[in-house]
Amino acid sequence: MLLDVPDKCGGVDESANIFLLLVIKSSPSNYERRQVLRQTWAKERLHNGVWIRRIFISATMDTGFQKRRLNKLLKVEQRQYNDILQWDFTDSFFNLTLKQILFLEWMDRNCPHTRFLFNGDDDVFAHTGNMVEYLQSLTDNDGSKHLFTGHLIQGVGPIRIPESKYFVPIQVEESDSFPPYLGGGGFLLSGYTASVIYKMSHTITILPIDDVYMGMCLAKAGLGPESHGGVRTAGLFYPNHPPDKIDEYDPCLYRDILLVHRFLPASMYLMWQILHDPDLDCAPQNK
Ligand SMILES: *[C@@H]1O[C@H](CO)[C@@H](O)[C@H](O)[C@H]1NC(C)=O
């Protein structure tokens, strides 16, 4: 481990005071994304009486001088914000499972009683206020029950085309079908479910596709994912509106969602500001 924030949750016992921990996958070079998230949806704050905290999970990039420069950047950011976990391995798509498992191990050690987690990418728009309100509305809202909800993917299996980004050779995964899982762009889980996945990860060989791997861990524990209609990792889609008649950045479309995939830093900043404008006026049909 290169960078750690062992007291992020205030210690093992105090970690119960954190209602939602935002765990954001971020490569060292994504400085602009981290900066805008710190000012927008990932701001550490009290919302509706409960605490939201933020952590970026990162590894290393490049080699030589460039690698050292990027490590230095994270170190400087850490000094100011105290919100980065960094491990010394190559930050790449096929190493994301490793990142996830290392995070769960860290969580088990430092924040075991944290109620809920948001796990996602640094280029999504996450409506963290809505997430808190949704989680508070559950009957079991202390994080001690199973919860794993987001964009559900099922009935798919490994892609055997070597040119694909998601190529999984038969030597790595024999089975032709994956268990149901949640798209890795962003999902919510309880502290309980995080610990179940961590325990199961000791018994399952790593599959280098992180979101599928978490589905495999859950399946082995006899648990499953659940679909949440507010998580739009595939973007917004309104079947009753022709695409040219709909402004995909209309803030009124974002009031009730939990997450939308792919936002550039400037759009993220603007959307967050507009959504929190007390004068935002949305006609009922836009809901
Ligand atoms: C994962 O990280 C290790 C350690 O840095 C590196 O050797 C390996 O090439 C990386 N794997 C991929 C697929 O990038």
PDBQT file of the ligand as one rigid body, heavy atoms in Angstrom, charges set to zero:
ROOT
HETATM    1  C1  LIG A 301      -1.650  -5.833 -12.841  1.00  0.00    +0.000 C 
HETATM    2  O1  LIG A 301      -0.654  -5.309 -11.992  1.00  0.00    +0.000 OA
HETATM    3  C2  LIG A 301       0.563  -6.047 -11.984  1.00  0.00    +0.000 C 
HETATM    4  C3  LIG A 301       1.470  -5.436 -10.925  1.00  0.00    +0.000 C 
HETATM    5  O2  LIG A 301       1.740  -4.094 -11.206  1.00  0.00    +0.000 OA
HETATM    6  C4  LIG A 301       1.199  -6.009 -13.357  1.00  0.00    +0.000 C 
HETATM    7  O3  LIG A 301       2.373  -6.790 -13.366  1.00  0.00    +0.000 OA
HETATM    8  C5  LIG A 301       0.206  -6.585 -14.352  1.00  0.00    +0.000 C 
HETATM    9  O4  LIG A 301       0.713  -6.453 -15.662  1.00  0.00    +0.000 OA
HETATM   10  C6  LIG A 301      -1.138  -5.876 -14.267  1.00  0.00    +0.000 C 
HETATM   11  N1  LIG A 301      -2.107  -6.590 -15.086  1.00  0.00    +0.000 N 
HETATM   12  C7  LIG A 301      -2.712  -6.036 -16.112  1.00  0.00    +0.000 C 
HETATM   13  C8  LIG A 301      -3.608  -6.929 -16.873  1.00  0.00    +0.000 C 
HETATM   14  O5  LIG A 301      -2.552  -4.875 -16.416  1.00  0.00    +0.000 OA
ENDROOT
TORSDOF 0
